[in-house]
Amino acid sequence: MRRSSEFRALPKEFVDWQVALRRHTAEERRGAPHVGVAPLVTARRPGVDVGVVSHSVICGLLPRPDLLEEKTRDFRGMYEGQIAEGAKAVYDTGLEYLKGYYTSSDDFDTESVTTLLPDDLPLIDALRADPRCALVFHVFDMEDRSEVGRLRCLQLNAVAEVLSEGPVYDNVWWHNALFHGFADGCVVVHFRHQSTFDTRFGMLETIGG
């Protein structure tokens, strides 16, 4: 684990937006992800002087550290309590839970986002070789004037930790299981935030401290 002093809190407006997006998808889209939670992750390609590897991901928010294990137990309990009734019962129970789960950004980790990916992706190899990376968020729906859907172009610079066990892994894995079943052969990538830039229309404007 790298020193915590290397990492900074995500801009509050970013976390507020991500929480609102997830509440919106739970309430209005039956859980179908919005483009705003699907950044392009870019990292250096191993063994190449100039070159990158990129992959689209669905990013997730972690509960704040003092709530992490409690929420993991909730996710696992819902899965194990409903799976005998079938995957749809698990999904519906999880979706109803998320409507109350995504209410305040104060309940979530302010320093990181996560994703769950197959272990054999080139991106995972790249992040193991060099954990520095960027998450690029592009929301270009010019007709959506709502707060969750309006135009945004953000670049989050981060350091990635590839996890196959531990509390963060367990939380992301069981959360995913509610909606997609068991993710065998997958790892969790824990992106620790360093800086954020607004990149709209050629800008490179720092957001946050």
C-alpha positions as CSV (number, residue, x, y, z in Angstrom):
1,M,0.0,0.0,0.0
2,R,1.4,3.4,-0.9
3,R,1.5,6.3,1.6
4,S,-1.9,7.9,2.2
5,S,-0.3,11.3,1.8
6,E,0.0,10.6,-2.0
7,F,-3.8,10.6,-2.3
8,R,-6.4,13.4,-2.1
9,A,-10.1,13.5,-1.6
10,L,-12.2,13.4,-4.7
11,P,-13.9,16.7,-5.5
12,K,-17.1,16.8,-3.5
13,E,-19.1,17.7,-6.6
14,F,-17.9,14.6,-8.3
15,V,-18.9,12.3,-5.4
16,D,-22.3,14.1,-5.1
17,W,-22.8,13.5,-8.8
18,Q,-21.9,9.8,-8.7
19,V,-24.2,9.2,-5.8
20,A,-27.0,11.0,-7.5
21,L,-26.4,9.0,-10.7
22,R,-26.7,5.7,-8.9
23,R,-29.8,6.8,-7.1
24,H,-31.3,7.8,-10.5
25,T,-30.4,4.5,-12.1
26,A,-31.9,2.6,-9.2
27,E,-35.1,4.6,-9.2
28,E,-35.6,5.3,-12.9
29,R,-33.6,2.7,-15.0
30,R,-34.0,-0.6,-13.1
31,G,-30.3,-0.4,-12.4
32,A,-29.1,0.0,-16.0
33,P,-25.8,2.0,-15.8
34,H,-25.6,5.6,-17.0
35,V,-22.7,6.6,-19.2
36,G,-21.5,8.8,-16.3
37,V,-20.4,5.7,-14.3
38,A,-18.5,4.2,-17.3
39,P,-15.1,5.9,-17.6
40,L,-12.3,4.9,-20.0
41,V,-9.3,3.8,-17.9
42,T,-5.9,4.5,-19.6
43,A,-2.6,3.1,-18.4
44,R,0.9,2.7,-19.9
45,R,1.4,-0.3,-22.0
46,P,4.1,-2.6,-20.5
47,G,7.3,-2.8,-22.4
48,V,6.6,0.0,-24.8
49,D,8.3,3.4,-24.6
50,V,5.3,5.2,-26.0
51,G,1.9,3.5,-25.9
52,V,-1.2,3.0,-23.7
53,V,-3.8,0.4,-23.1
54,S,-7.4,1.6,-22.5
55,H,-10.5,-0.2,-21.3
56,S,-14.1,1.0,-20.5
57,V,-15.2,0.0,-17.0
58,I,-18.2,0.5,-14.8
59,C,-16.9,2.2,-11.7
60,G,-18.2,1.8,-8.2
61,L,-18.2,3.8,-4.9
62,L,-17.0,2.3,-1.7
63,P,-18.8,2.9,1.6
64,R,-16.7,5.1,3.9
65,P,-14.2,3.0,5.9
66,D,-16.2,2.6,9.1
67,L,-19.2,1.3,7.1
68,L,-17.3,-1.0,4.7
69,E,-17.6,-4.3,6.5
70,E,-21.2,-3.6,7.6
71,K,-22.3,-3.0,4.0
72,T,-20.4,-6.0,2.8
73,R,-22.4,-8.1,5.3
74,D,-25.6,-6.5,3.9
75,F,-24.8,-7.4,0.3
76,R,-23.8,-10.9,1.2
77,G,-26.9,-11.4,3.4
78,M,-29.2,-10.2,0.6
79,Y,-27.6,-12.6,-1.9
80,E,-27.7,-15.6,0.4
81,G,-31.2,-14.8,1.7
82,Q,-32.7,-14.6,-1.7
83,I,-30.8,-16.9,-4.1
84,A,-33.0,-19.8,-3.4
85,E,-35.8,-17.8,-5.0
86,G,-33.7,-17.2,-8.1
87,A,-31.5,-14.5,-9.6
88,K,-34.4,-12.1,-10.2
89,A,-35.3,-12.2,-6.5
90,V,-31.7,-11.3,-5.6
91,Y,-31.7,-8.5,-8.2
92,D,-35.0,-7.0,-7.1
93,T,-33.9,-7.1,-3.4
94,G,-30.6,-5.5,-4.2
95,L,-32.2,-2.8,-6.4
96,E,-34.7,-1.8,-3.6
97,Y,-31.8,-1.6,-1.1
98,L,-29.8,0.7,-3.4
99,K,-32.7,3.2,-3.5
100,G,-31.9,3.9,0.2
101,Y,-28.2,3.2,0.0
102,Y,-27.4,6.1,-2.4
103,T,-28.8,9.1,-0.4
104,S,-25.8,11.0,0.8
105,S,-22.2,11.4,-0.4
106,D,-21.2,11.5,3.3
107,D,-21.7,7.8,3.5
108,F,-19.0,7.0,0.9
109,D,-15.3,6.9,0.7
110,T,-14.0,10.3,-0.5
111,E,-10.6,9.1,-1.9
112,S,-11.3,6.3,-4.3
113,V,-13.5,4.5,-6.9
114,T,-13.4,0.8,-7.8
115,T,-14.2,-1.6,-10.6
116,L,-14.3,-5.4,-11.0
117,L,-12.6,-6.9,-14.1
118,P,-11.4,-10.3,-15.5
119,D,-7.9,-11.0,-14.3
120,D,-6.6,-11.7,-17.8
121,L,-7.3,-8.3,-19.3
122,P,-4.3,-6.4,-20.8
123,L,-5.4,-3.5,-18.7
124,I,-4.8,-5.5,-15.5
125,D,-1.3,-6.5,-16.7
126,A,-0.6,-2.8,-17.4
127,L,-1.7,-1.7,-14.0
128,R,0.3,-4.4,-12.3
129,A,3.4,-3.1,-14.2
130,D,2.7,0.6,-13.5
131,P,-0.3,1.5,-11.3
132,R,-0.5,5.1,-12.5
133,C,-3.5,5.7,-14.7
134,A,-6.3,8.1,-15.7
135,L,-10.1,7.6,-15.6
136,V,-11.8,9.7,-18.3
137,F,-15.5,10.5,-17.9
138,H,-17.3,11.8,-20.9
139,V,-21.0,12.7,-20.7
140,F,-21.9,14.4,-24.0
141,D,-25.7,14.2,-24.1
142,M,-26.4,17.8,-25.2
143,E,-30.2,17.4,-24.7
144,D,-30.1,16.3,-21.1
145,R,-30.2,19.4,-18.9
146,S,-30.7,17.6,-15.6
147,E,-28.0,17.8,-13.0
148,V,-27.1,14.1,-13.4
149,G,-27.1,14.1,-17.2
150,R,-25.6,17.5,-18.1
151,L,-22.3,17.8,-20.1
152,R,-19.2,16.7,-18.2
153,C,-15.7,15.8,-19.2
154,L,-13.4,14.9,-16.4
155,Q,-10.1,13.2,-16.0
156,L,-9.3,11.6,-12.7
157,N,-5.6,10.7,-12.2
158,A,-5.1,7.8,-9.9
159,V,-2.9,5.0,-8.6
160,A,-4.5,1.6,-9.0
161,E,-4.2,-1.4,-6.7
162,V,-5.2,-4.8,-8.1
163,L,-6.9,-6.9,-5.4
164,S,-7.8,-10.5,-5.2
165,E,-8.7,-10.6,-1.5
166,G,-9.4,-8.3,1.5
167,P,-12.2,-6.0,2.7
168,V,-12.4,-3.8,-0.4
169,Y,-12.4,-6.9,-2.7
170,D,-15.1,-8.5,-0.6
171,N,-17.3,-5.4,-0.7
172,V,-17.1,-4.9,-4.4
173,W,-17.4,-8.7,-5.1
174,W,-20.6,-9.2,-3.1
175,H,-22.2,-5.9,-4.4
176,N,-21.6,-7.2,-7.9
177,A,-23.0,-10.6,-7.0
178,L,-26.4,-9.1,-6.3
179,F,-26.8,-8.1,-9.9
180,H,-24.5,-10.3,-12.0
181,G,-23.9,-13.5,-9.9
182,F,-20.5,-14.8,-8.9
183,A,-17.6,-13.2,-10.7
184,D,-15.1,-16.1,-10.9
185,G,-11.7,-15.2,-12.3
186,C,-12.1,-11.5,-11.6
187,V,-10.1,-9.0,-9.6
188,V,-11.1,-5.7,-8.0
189,V,-9.2,-2.5,-9.0
190,H,-9.0,0.1,-6.3
191,F,-8.3,3.5,-7.9
192,R,-6.8,5.9,-5.3
193,H,-7.4,9.5,-6.4
194,Q,-4.6,12.0,-6.9
195,S,-6.0,14.8,-9.0
196,T,-9.0,15.8,-11.1
197,F,-9.2,18.0,-14.2
198,D,-12.1,19.4,-16.2
199,T,-11.2,18.7,-19.9
200,R,-14.2,20.1,-21.7
201,F,-13.4,21.5,-25.2
202,G,-9.7,21.4,-24.8
203,M,-9.5,22.7,-21.2
204,L,-7.2,21.3,-18.5
205,E,-8.6,23.0,-15.4
206,T,-7.9,21.6,-11.9
207,I,-10.9,20.7,-9.8
208,G,-10.5,20.5,-6.1
209,G,-7.4,21.1,-3.9
